[in-house]
Amino acid sequence: MSYRSIRRRVGQWTARYDWLEGWLTGLGVVFLVIAAICLLATIVLILHLGDTETGFPAGEGLITGSKGFGLVFFPISGFLTFAVGWSLAGDRLRRLMRRGRGE
């Protein structure tokens, strides 16, 4: 069996099952879920921004600083994970939605 025939068989097997697209779509969905969690964390931080009494034995400056850091960190990481997730799974999800609507 030559290298060319092995390569052809592997290529046909990969094209038949399309494992790479499935894995990338799954990974993209994981990134989209992480983006949704970051959005939820940002909303919770905005809603509780003025609360200084959290029950955590720390100073007011530490709590305010950590909330400020969270207000910078979570939106940026949410935007980046959404961009990565959409680039990995966006086309496939759009095709599934179109197929579901009958377009």
C-alpha positions as CSV (number, residue, x, y, z in Angstrom):
1,M,0.0,0.0,0.0
2,S,1.5,3.3,-1.1
3,Y,1.6,6.6,0.8
4,R,-0.8,8.1,-1.7
5,S,-3.4,5.5,-1.3
6,I,-3.2,5.7,2.5
7,R,-3.5,9.5,2.3
8,R,-6.5,9.2,0.0
9,R,-8.2,6.7,2.3
10,V,-7.6,8.9,5.4
11,G,-8.9,11.9,3.4
12,Q,-12.1,10.1,2.4
13,W,-12.7,8.9,5.9
14,T,-12.2,12.4,7.3
15,A,-14.5,13.9,4.7
16,R,-17.2,11.3,5.4
17,Y,-17.4,11.8,9.1
18,D,-16.2,15.4,9.3
19,W,-14.8,15.1,12.8
20,L,-12.9,18.3,12.7
21,E,-16.0,20.5,12.0
22,G,-17.8,18.7,14.8
23,W,-15.0,19.3,17.3
24,L,-14.6,22.9,16.3
25,T,-18.4,23.5,16.6
26,G,-18.4,22.0,20.1
27,L,-15.4,24.0,21.1
28,G,-17.1,27.2,19.7
29,V,-20.3,26.4,21.7
30,V,-18.1,26.1,24.9
31,F,-16.6,29.5,24.2
32,L,-20.1,31.0,23.6
33,V,-21.3,29.6,27.0
34,I,-18.2,31.1,28.6
35,A,-19.1,34.4,27.0
36,A,-22.7,34.1,28.4
37,I,-21.3,33.5,31.9
38,C,-19.1,36.6,31.5
39,L,-22.1,38.6,30.5
40,L,-24.0,37.3,33.6
41,A,-21.1,38.2,35.9
42,T,-20.9,41.7,34.4
43,I,-24.6,42.2,35.0
44,V,-24.3,41.0,38.6
45,L,-21.4,43.3,39.2
46,I,-23.2,46.3,37.8
47,L,-26.3,45.6,39.9
48,H,-24.3,45.2,43.1
49,L,-21.7,47.9,42.5
50,G,-22.7,50.1,45.4
51,D,-23.0,47.3,47.9
52,T,-20.1,47.6,50.3
53,E,-21.4,45.2,52.9
54,T,-20.9,41.7,51.4
55,G,-20.3,39.7,54.6
56,F,-16.7,39.2,53.5
57,P,-14.2,40.3,56.2
58,A,-12.2,42.8,54.1
59,G,-11.9,46.5,53.8
60,E,-14.1,48.6,51.6
61,G,-11.2,49.5,49.3
62,L,-10.5,45.9,48.6
63,I,-14.1,45.1,47.7
64,T,-14.4,48.3,45.6
65,G,-11.1,47.5,43.8
66,S,-12.1,43.9,43.0
67,K,-15.5,45.1,41.7
68,G,-13.7,47.6,39.5
69,F,-11.3,44.9,38.2
70,G,-14.3,42.7,37.5
71,L,-16.0,45.4,35.6
72,V,-13.0,45.6,33.3
73,F,-12.1,41.9,33.1
74,F,-15.5,40.3,32.5
75,P,-16.7,42.5,29.6
76,I,-13.3,42.2,27.8
77,S,-13.0,38.4,28.3
78,G,-16.7,38.0,27.4
79,F,-16.2,39.9,24.1
80,L,-13.1,37.9,23.3
81,T,-14.6,34.5,24.1
82,F,-17.7,35.5,22.1
83,A,-15.6,36.4,19.1
84,V,-13.7,33.1,19.3
85,G,-16.8,31.1,19.8
86,W,-18.6,32.8,16.9
87,S,-15.6,32.3,14.6
88,L,-15.5,28.6,15.4
89,A,-19.2,27.8,15.5
90,G,-21.1,30.7,13.9
91,D,-21.4,29.4,10.4
92,R,-22.5,26.0,11.6
93,L,-25.1,27.4,14.0
94,R,-26.4,29.7,11.3
95,R,-26.9,26.8,9.0
96,L,-28.7,24.8,11.6
97,M,-31.0,27.7,12.4
98,R,-31.8,28.2,8.7
99,R,-32.5,24.5,8.3
100,G,-34.7,24.6,11.3
101,R,-36.7,27.5,9.9
102,G,-37.0,25.9,6.5
103,E,-35.1,28.5,4.5
